[in-house]
Amino acid sequence: MSEHASEDAIDLLVRQHAEIRRLFDEVEAAVGDERKAAFDRLRRLLAVHETAEEEIVHPYARRHLDDGDTVVDARLSEENQAKQILSDTEYLGTDDTEFLRWLGDLRIAVLDHARHEEEEEFPRIRELAGEQERRRMAGAVRAAEAVAPTHPHVGFETAPANMMAGPFAAVADRARDAIRKAAGHGD
């Protein structure tokens, strides 16, 4: 049995939310190249985490929750706002004097979104999806994260948009990351 075979999708996503909170603290506390490296880890986790939710979790909620459309539309609106702030913050760069202010705005948007998921969406999915189904969803989340873009792409908040453009964006992102790393501009 693989190490992830008994993993629950909701537990996995909640653990990732905790890691995101930790990474915000790490970015804020770091300086120079360490801040850039920590921000790169945060940016990548946010990008792949949201892609997985958009492809796996939100479609499940839309199909199975009585008010699924309302719940998911609200989460997608929050995600779009956070992606825009993340994209702007990434463009600004970690050395900019305004970076910490933008990071604070990003933290508020992301943690507010995570709180809504943990209070309004995840518990209801846990009630509706059996243990085996949540394990299958966790595998699908891991698979989606493996091919997800590593940078924010505003406008790709739905499963069809991610499925159509996500792999191309992921390849472009990974190529950009490799070129930047080879040029000594980050990890």
C-alpha positions as protocol buffer text, in pm:
chain_id: "A"
residue {
  index: 1
  type: MET
  ca { x: 0 y: 0 z: 0 }
}
residue {
  index: 2
  type: SER
  ca { x: 142 y: 342 z: -96 }
}
residue {
  index: 3
  type: GLU
  ca { x: 195 y: 606 z: 169 }
}
residue {
  index: 4
  type: HIS
  ca { x: -94 y: 812 z: 29 }
}
residue {
  index: 5
  type: ALA
  ca { x: -342 y: 524 z: -23 }
}
residue {
  index: 6
  type: SER
  ca { x: -526 y: 590 z: 303 }
}
residue {
  index: 7
  type: GLU
  ca { x: -510 y: 968 z: 276 }
}
residue {
  index: 8
  type: ASP
  ca { x: -836 y: 1163 z: 302 }
}
residue {
  index: 9
  type: ALA
  ca { x: -877 y: 1453 z: 55 }
}
residue {
  index: 10
  type: ILE
  ca { x: -1021 y: 1690 z: 313 }
}
residue {
  index: 11
  type: ASP
  ca { x: -743 y: 1614 z: 564 }
}
residue {
  index: 12
  type: LEU
  ca { x: -486 y: 1665 z: 288 }
}
residue {
  index: 13
  type: LEU
  ca { x: -627 y: 2006 z: 191 }
}
residue {
  index: 14
  type: VAL
  ca { x: -656 y: 2121 z: 553 }
}
residue {
  index: 15
  type: ARG
  ca { x: -290 y: 2021 z: 611 }
}
residue {
  index: 16
  type: GLN
  ca { x: -197 y: 2223 z: 303 }
}
residue {
  index: 17
  type: HIS
  ca { x: -385 y: 2522 z: 446 }
}
residue {
  index: 18
  type: ALA
  ca { x: -171 y: 2490 z: 760 }
}
residue {
  index: 19
  type: GLU
  ca { x: 144 y: 2475 z: 545 }
}
residue {
  index: 20
  type: ILE
  ca { x: 29 y: 2786 z: 358 }
}
residue {
  index: 21
  type: ARG
  ca { x: -14 y: 2971 z: 690 }
}
residue {
  index: 22
  type: ARG
  ca { x: 335 y: 2860 z: 794 }
}
residue {
  index: 23
  type: LEU
  ca { x: 484 y: 2974 z: 463 }
}
residue {
  index: 24
  type: PHE
  ca { x: 327 y: 3319 z: 498 }
}
residue {
  index: 25
  type: ASP
  ca { x: 507 y: 3352 z: 834 }
}
residue {
  index: 26
  type: GLU
  ca { x: 832 y: 3227 z: 678 }
}
residue {
  index: 27
  type: VAL
  ca { x: 814 y: 3475 z: 389 }
}
residue {
  index: 28
  type: GLU
  ca { x: 739 y: 3763 z: 623 }
}
residue {
  index: 29
  type: ALA
  ca { x: 1028 y: 3677 z: 858 }
}
residue {
  index: 30
  type: ALA
  ca { x: 1288 y: 3618 z: 586 }
}
residue {
  index: 31
  type: VAL
  ca { x: 1499 y: 3874 z: 400 }
}
residue {
  index: 32
  type: GLY
  ca { x: 1682 y: 3887 z: 69 }
}
residue {
  index: 33
  type: ASP
  ca { x: 1728 y: 3561 z: -117 }
}
residue {
  index: 34
  type: GLU
  ca { x: 1569 y: 3361 z: 167 }
}
residue {
  index: 35
  type: ARG
  ca { x: 1250 y: 3569 z: 133 }
}
residue {
  index: 36
  type: LYS
  ca { x: 1245 y: 3512 z: -242 }
}
residue {
  index: 37
  type: ALA
  ca { x: 1293 y: 3136 z: -199 }
}
residue {
  index: 38
  type: ALA
  ca { x: 1019 y: 3120 z: 67 }
}
residue {
  index: 39
  type: PHE
  ca { x: 784 y: 3326 z: -150 }
}
residue {
  index: 40
  type: ASP
  ca { x: 853 y: 3095 z: -444 }
}
residue {
  index: 41
  type: ARG
  ca { x: 754 y: 2795 z: -228 }
}
residue {
  index: 42
  type: LEU
  ca { x: 438 y: 2976 z: -113 }
}
residue {
  index: 43
  type: ARG
  ca { x: 346 y: 3083 z: -467 }
}
residue {
  index: 44
  type: ARG
  ca { x: 391 y: 2733 z: -602 }
}
residue {
  index: 45
  type: LEU
  ca { x: 189 y: 2570 z: -324 }
}
residue {
  index: 46
  type: LEU
  ca { x: -92 y: 2822 z: -367 }
}
residue {
  index: 47
  type: ALA
  ca { x: -101 y: 2767 z: -744 }
}
residue {
  index: 48
  type: VAL
  ca { x: -108 y: 2387 z: -732 }
}
residue {
  index: 49
  type: HIS
  ca { x: -340 y: 2372 z: -430 }
}
residue {
  index: 50
  type: GLU
  ca { x: -602 y: 2595 z: -591 }
}
residue {
  index: 51
  type: THR
  ca { x: -580 y: 2409 z: -920 }
}
residue {
  index: 52
  type: ALA
  ca { x: -648 y: 2080 z: -742 }
}
residue {
  index: 53
  type: GLU
  ca { x: -944 y: 2229 z: -556 }
}
residue {
  index: 54
  type: GLU
  ca { x: -1082 y: 2375 z: -879 }
}
residue {
  index: 55
  type: GLU
  ca { x: -1051 y: 2042 z: -1062 }
}
residue {
  index: 56
  type: ILE
  ca { x: -1154 y: 1797 z: -789 }
}
residue {
  index: 57
  type: VAL
  ca { x: -1316 y: 1945 z: -478 }
}
residue {
  index: 58
  type: HIS
  ca { x: -1530 y: 2227 z: -616 }
}
residue {
  index: 59
  type: PRO
  ca { x: -1687 y: 2014 z: -892 }
}
residue {
  index: 60
  type: TYR
  ca { x: -1779 y: 1753 z: -629 }
}
residue {
  index: 61
  type: ALA
  ca { x: -1935 y: 2025 z: -409 }
}
residue {
  index: 62
  type: ARG
  ca { x: -2121 y: 2174 z: -707 }
}
residue {
  index: 63
  type: ARG
  ca { x: -2271 y: 1831 z: -791 }
}
residue {
  index: 64
  type: HIS
  ca { x: -2350 y: 1708 z: -440 }
}
residue {
  index: 65
  type: LEU
  ca { x: -2427 y: 2002 z: -210 }
}
residue {
  index: 66
  type: ASP
  ca { x: -2785 y: 2130 z: -218 }
}
residue {
  index: 67
  type: ASP
  ca { x: -2655 y: 2484 z: -265 }
}
residue {
  index: 68
  type: GLY
  ca { x: -2339 y: 2371 z: -442 }
}
residue {
  index: 69
  type: ASP
  ca { x: -2351 y: 2636 z: -714 }
}
residue {
  index: 70
  type: THR
  ca { x: -2374 y: 2915 z: -457 }
}
residue {
  index: 71
  type: VAL
  ca { x: -2099 y: 2771 z: -236 }
}
residue {
  index: 72
  type: VAL
  ca { x: -1861 y: 2704 z: -524 }
}
residue {
  index: 73
  type: ASP
  ca { x: -1925 y: 3034 z: -701 }
}
residue {
  index: 74
  type: ALA
  ca { x: -1834 y: 3217 z: -379 }
}
residue {
  index: 75
  type: ARG
  ca { x: -1513 y: 3010 z: -341 }
}
residue {
  index: 76
  type: LEU
  ca { x: -1418 y: 3070 z: -706 }
}
residue {
  index: 77
  type: SER
  ca { x: -1470 y: 3444 z: -664 }
}
residue {
  index: 78
  type: GLU
  ca { x: -1240 y: 3438 z: -359 }
}
residue {
  index: 79
  type: GLU
  ca { x: -983 y: 3232 z: -551 }
}
residue {
  index: 80
  type: ASN
  ca { x: -988 y: 3474 z: -842 }
}
residue {
  index: 81
  type: GLN
  ca { x: -929 y: 3768 z: -609 }
}
residue {
  index: 82
  type: ALA
  ca { x: -642 y: 3587 z: -434 }
}
residue {
  index: 83
  type: LYS
  ca { x: -487 y: 3484 z: -767 }
}
residue {
  index: 84
  type: GLN
  ca { x: -493 y: 3844 z: -886 }
}
residue {
  index: 85
  type: ILE
  ca { x: -323 y: 3965 z: -568 }
}
residue {
  index: 86
  type: LEU
  ca { x: -71 y: 3679 z: -592 }
}
residue {
  index: 87
  type: SER
  ca { x: 4 y: 3763 z: -954 }
}
residue {
  index: 88
  type: ASP
  ca { x: 50 y: 4133 z: -871 }
}
residue {
  index: 89
  type: THR
  ca { x: 267 y: 4049 z: -568 }
}
residue {
  index: 90
  type: GLU
  ca { x: 481 y: 3813 z: -777 }
}
residue {
  index: 91
  type: TYR
  ca { x: 524 y: 4084 z: -1042 }
}
residue {
  index: 92
  type: LEU
  ca { x: 622 y: 4335 z: -772 }
}
residue {
  index: 93
  type: GLY
  ca { x: 904 y: 4114 z: -643 }
}
residue {
  index: 94
  type: THR
  ca { x: 1024 y: 4041 z: -292 }
}
residue {
  index: 95
  type: ASP
  ca { x: 1276 y: 4327 z: -291 }
}
residue {
  index: 96
  type: ASP
  ca { x: 1016 y: 4598 z: -353 }
}
residue {
  index: 97
  type: THR
  ca { x: 943 y: 4828 z: -58 }
}
residue {
  index: 98
  type: GLU
  ca { x: 569 y: 4756 z: -99 }
}
residue {
  index: 99
  type: PHE
  ca { x: 611 y: 4377 z: -99 }
}
residue {
  index: 100
  type: LEU
  ca { x: 518 y: 4320 z: 267 }
}
residue {
  index: 101
  type: ARG
  ca { x: 202 y: 4532 z: 231 }
}
residue {
  index: 102
  type: TRP
  ca { x: 97 y: 4327 z: -73 }
}
residue {
  index: 103
  type: LEU
  ca { x: 188 y: 4006 z: 109 }
}
residue {
  index: 104
  type: GLY
  ca { x: -39 y: 4115 z: 394 }
}
residue {
  index: 105
  type: ASP
  ca { x: -327 y: 4170 z: 150 }
}
residue {
  index: 106
  type: LEU
  ca { x: -258 y: 3830 z: -3 }
}
residue {
  index: 107
  type: ARG
  ca { x: -250 y: 3664 z: 339 }
}
residue {
  index: 108
  type: ILE
  ca { x: -590 y: 3812 z: 429 }
}
residue {
  index: 109
  type: ALA
  ca { x: -747 y: 3700 z: 99 }
}
residue {
  index: 110
  type: VAL
  ca { x: -600 y: 3349 z: 112 }
}
residue {
  index: 111
  type: LEU
  ca { x: -670 y: 3279 z: 478 }
}
residue {
  index: 112
  type: ASP
  ca { x: -1025 y: 3415 z: 451 }
}
residue {
  index: 113
  type: HIS
  ca { x: -1080 y: 3182 z: 154 }
}
residue {
  index: 114
  type: ALA
  ca { x: -931 y: 2885 z: 342 }
}
residue {
  index: 115
  type: ARG
  ca { x: -1153 y: 2958 z: 644 }
}
residue {
  index: 116
  type: HIS
  ca { x: -1463 y: 2960 z: 423 }
}
residue {
  index: 117
  type: GLU
  ca { x: -1362 y: 2626 z: 271 }
}
residue {
  index: 118
  type: GLU
  ca { x: -1292 y: 2472 z: 611 }
}
residue {
  index: 119
  type: GLU
  ca { x: -1620 y: 2597 z: 761 }
}
residue {
  index: 120
  type: GLU
  ca { x: -1865 y: 2593 z: 468 }
}
residue {
  index: 121
  type: GLU
  ca { x: -1747 y: 2341 z: 209 }
}
residue {
  index: 122
  type: PHE
  ca { x: -1514 y: 2077 z: 351 }
}
residue {
  index: 123
  type: PRO
  ca { x: -1732 y: 1957 z: 645 }
}
residue {
  index: 124
  type: ARG
  ca { x: -2027 y: 1908 z: 411 }
}
residue {
  index: 125
  type: ILE
  ca { x: -1814 y: 1713 z: 163 }
}
residue {
  index: 126
  type: ARG
  ca { x: -1685 y: 1498 z: 449 }
}
residue {
  index: 127
  type: GLU
  ca { x: -2047 y: 1420 z: 544 }
}
residue {
  index: 128
  type: LEU
  ca { x: -2151 y: 1330 z: 188 }
}
residue {
  index: 129
  type: ALA
  ca { x: -1843 y: 1149 z: 59 }
}
residue {
  index: 130
  type: GLY
  ca { x: -1759 y: 814 z: 208 }
}
residue {
  index: 131
  type: GLU
  ca { x: -1412 y: 732 z: 332 }
}
residue {
  index: 132
  type: GLN
  ca { x: -1319 y: 542 z: 16 }
}
residue {
  index: 133
  type: GLU
  ca { x: -1446 y: 825 z: -204 }
}
residue {
  index: 134
  type: ARG
  ca { x: -1242 y: 1082 z: -7 }
}
residue {
  index: 135
  type: ARG
  ca { x: -933 y: 861 z: -52 }
}
residue {
  index: 136
  type: ARG
  ca { x: -995 y: 849 z: -428 }
}
residue {
  index: 137
  type: MET
  ca { x: -1038 y: 1225 z: -427 }
}
residue {
  index: 138
  type: ALA
  ca { x: -704 y: 1261 z: -244 }
}
residue {
  index: 139
  type: GLY
  ca { x: -536 y: 1060 z: -520 }
}
residue {
  index: 140
  type: ALA
  ca { x: -700 y: 1283 z: -779 }
}
residue {
  index: 141
  type: VAL
  ca { x: -589 y: 1594 z: -587 }
}
residue {
  index: 142
  type: ARG
  ca { x: -229 y: 1465 z: -586 }
}
residue {
  index: 143
  type: ALA
  ca { x: -248 y: 1391 z: -960 }
}
residue {
  index: 144
  type: ALA
  ca { x: -392 y: 1736 z: -1035 }
}
residue {
  index: 145
  type: GLU
  ca { x: -117 y: 1900 z: -830 }
}
residue {
  index: 146
  type: ALA
  ca { x: 151 y: 1705 z: -1017 }
}
residue {
  index: 147
  type: VAL
  ca { x: 53 y: 1866 z: -1347 }
}
residue {
  index: 148
  type: ALA
  ca { x: -75 y: 2201 z: -1219 }
}
residue {
  index: 149
  type: PRO
  ca { x: 72 y: 2538 z: -1316 }
}
residue {
  index: 150
  type: THR
  ca { x: 327 y: 2672 z: -1066 }
}
residue {
  index: 151
  type: HIS
  ca { x: 229 y: 3038 z: -1106 }
}
residue {
  index: 152
  type: PRO
  ca { x: -112 y: 3206 z: -1068 }
}
residue {
  index: 153
  type: HIS
  ca { x: -322 y: 3220 z: -1383 }
}
residue {
  index: 154
  type: VAL
  ca { x: -615 y: 3454 z: -1330 }
}
residue {
  index: 155
  type: GLY
  ca { x: -923 y: 3337 z: -1517 }
}
residue {
  index: 156
  type: PHE
  ca { x: -859 y: 2963 z: -1477 }
}
residue {
  index: 157
  type: GLU
  ca { x: -1097 y: 2905 z: -1187 }
}
residue {
  index: 158
  type: THR
  ca { x: -1306 y: 2624 z: -1329 }
}
residue {
  index: 159
  type: ALA
  ca { x: -1233 y: 2259 z: -1391 }
}
residue {
  index: 160
  type: PRO
  ca { x: -1286 y: 2290 z: -1770 }
}
residue {
  index: 161
  type: ALA
  ca { x: -1056 y: 2593 z: -1792 }
}
residue {
  index: 162
  type: ASN
  ca { x: -789 y: 2416 z: -1587 }
}
residue {
  index: 163
  type: MET
  ca { x: -822 y: 2097 z: -1791 }
}
residue {
  index: 164
  type: MET
  ca { x: -792 y: 2284 z: -2121 }
}
residue {
  index: 165
  type: ALA
  ca { x: -519 y: 2534 z: -2043 }
}
residue {
  index: 166
  type: GLY
  ca { x: -365 y: 2401 z: -1722 }
}
residue {
  index: 167
  type: PRO
  ca { x: -124 y: 2150 z: -1876 }
}
residue {
  index: 168
  type: PHE
  ca { x: 5 y: 2411 z: -2123 }
}
residue {
  index: 169
  type: ALA
  ca { x: 40 y: 2670 z: -1848 }
}
residue {
  index: 170
  type: ALA
  ca { x: 215 y: 2412 z: -1629 }
}
residue {
  index: 171
  type: VAL
  ca { x: 469 y: 2332 z: -1899 }
}
residue {
  index: 172
  type: ALA
  ca { x: 528 y: 2702 z: -1961 }
}
residue {
  index: 173
  type: ASP
  ca { x: 560 y: 2769 z: -1587 }
}
residue {
  index: 174
  type: ARG
  ca { x: 804 y: 2483 z: -1532 }
}
residue {
  index: 175
  type: ALA
  ca { x: 1011 y: 2597 z: -1831 }
}
residue {
  index: 176
  type: ARG
  ca { x: 1013 y: 2954 z: -1696 }
}
residue {
  index: 177
  type: ASP
  ca { x: 1111 y: 2826 z: -1350 }
}
residue {
  index: 178
  type: ALA
  ca { x: 1397 y: 2619 z: -1498 }
}
residue {
  index: 179
  type: ILE
  ca { x: 1525 y: 2911 z: -1706 }
}
residue {
  index: 180
  type: ARG
  ca { x: 1512 y: 3147 z: -1408 }
}
residue {
  index: 181
  type: LYS
  ca { x: 1694 y: 2892 z: -1191 }
}
residue {
  index: 182
  type: ALA
  ca { x: 1961 y: 2832 z: -1458 }
}
residue {
  index: 183
  type: ALA
  ca { x: 2007 y: 3208 z: -1489 }
}
residue {
  index: 184
  type: GLY
  ca { x: 2049 y: 3236 z: -1111 }
}
residue {
  index: 185
  type: HIS
  ca { x: 1719 y: 3419 z: -1056 }
}
residue {
  index: 186
  type: GLY
  ca { x: 1544 y: 3186 z: -813 }
}
residue {
  index: 187
  type: ASP
  ca { x: 1444 y: 2828 z: -744 }
}
